[in-house]
Amino acid sequence: MPDGVIIHEGSTDILVPELHSSGGPGKIQGGVFFNEQMAFNRDISVMFLRAVGRDLTVADAMTATGSRAVRIANEVKGTQVTANDISPDAIPYIEANIELNKLENCSPSNRNLHSLFADEAFDYVDLDPFGSPAPFVQSAILGCRKKGILAITATDTAPLAGAHAPKCRRRYQSEPVRGYMCHEGGLRILMCSIARELAKFDRGMKPLLSFYADHYFRTYIQIEEGAEKADKMMALLGYMKYDMATLERSTSVHYDPEHKYGPFWLGPLHDQEFVSRMDPAGMAVEKRCTKYLDLWKNELDTEVFVYDMSELSSFVKMSPAKLADFVELLNTNGRASFTHISPTSFKTDLPLNDIISLYKEASPDSKK
Ligand SMILES: C[S@@+](CC[C@H](N)C(=O)[O-])C[C@H]1O[C@@H](n2cnc3c(N)ncnc32)[C@H](O)[C@@H]1O
């Protein structure tokens, strides 16, 4: 057994290098990568695959210590898991973790994922790279069986959210948007880039769950087969106008000098019915899972992205009401919800003028 410490996550034991990351994007510290904070991300995979509810072949293509792979094999019935990593240093950890949990449905694999997916296809393919998944998406699509599921993480938050726009243009061929909607924008750029890759193979997509948390973006996509599905998917890509001075925003399926941000995925982020089937009981960070599931289930999918109370407060120059009270007020005039993107943001289908006048009405300053 390689050197390390055993941690307990969900109902699984995982041997990891003693020196490992406990937050942020993390970095390799003890030879093989492990980040404790990603327990939430692994919890989501377990809940997600349980909700799929059928036997699945799974490829955790960049598994490092095998943490996600062994959690899936141990905690999701009916899975046959391949725990793959290109690094030979990862293999002793993967083997030890299979042994530790006495798993018969998990096998180690030491391959470059490009060659793995040229040879073999799976029902569920997971990509969890350092930084951008862009160089790996095409291989992952090839490695996904008909009507399979792709799960992709991106930790290159700065380019996707517009802090390094040239890198976003290179990796994703999209113009990122800045300001309070930058994280939703980043998530939707990632999803758009996957859609454009799928279209090359006459495949479409239905997102089942997509989110921004901590330092990363993550999307779970049900692949749909055929040119017709691909065309329908392409019709959901589009551009955004956003004027920080006036807060005006709108979307368009075509690029024009005003609608200059994007392209983004403008379809739904989640399948709410699917998310309702995900059960947080017994997860490593159960409370956090419960909170996010609740946000995702109730999140409005509006044409334009999130609004933020801080953005409105600096525009209107009046202090904000409590977000819960304001969302309630918006809901009496139209539809509104909290969002998982930020605790100060909300979504609504009301026009900007209505949002501004309701903001003024709700502001504690107007009651003085
Ligand atoms: C961020 S770590 C994965 C963390 C892991 N999924 C977890 O939850 O702990 C990225 C891993 O991808 C592996 N990797 C990089 N390029 C690869 C490739 N072309 N094929 C397979 N694995 C690769 C690295 O060796 C590294 O272990």
The ligand as an ORCA input file, in Angstrom:
! r2SCAN-3c Opt
* xyz 0 1
  C      -7.741     17.307    -11.010
  S      -7.009     15.736    -11.056
  C      -8.386     14.634    -10.862
  C      -8.950     14.592     -9.474
  C      -9.892     13.459     -9.184
  N     -10.949     13.328    -10.175
  C     -10.480     13.567     -7.777
  O     -11.734     13.706     -7.626
  O      -9.702     13.533     -6.806
  C      -6.629     15.513    -12.763
  C      -6.003     14.162    -13.095
  O      -6.010     14.001    -14.526
  C      -4.907     13.188    -14.892
  N      -4.691     13.358    -16.354
  C      -4.167     14.433    -17.003
  N      -4.155     14.208    -18.348
  C      -4.702     12.985    -18.549
  C      -4.979     12.209    -19.716
  N      -4.685     12.673    -20.938
  N      -5.546     10.989    -19.575
  C      -5.857     10.528    -18.320
  N      -5.607     11.207    -17.179
  C      -5.047     12.428    -17.278
  C      -3.789     13.698    -13.988
  O      -2.763     12.729    -13.850
  C      -4.536     13.998    -12.669
  O      -4.432     12.913    -11.770
*
